[in-house]
Amino acid sequence: MKQPFEYNPIFYNEVIYYLEQKWKRPLNEHEKHVLIEGYKYGRLVETENQVHIGLPN
């Protein structure tokens, strides 16, 4: 598996803010770390899928 990219912290802050609003509480450091790693992995998978969509089978 490829390594995920690092993104601008503004993208992480957006998803952290979203979950804090949804759960009506601040996330702790561990939750933020797991969320950021999940975000990076999700973006990697999304990018790989977009590349494969354009390729013939």
Buried (B, 14 or more C-beta within 10 A) or exposed (E): EEEBEEEEEEEBEEBBEEBBEEEEEEBEEEBBEEBBEEBBEEBBEEEEEEEEEEEEE
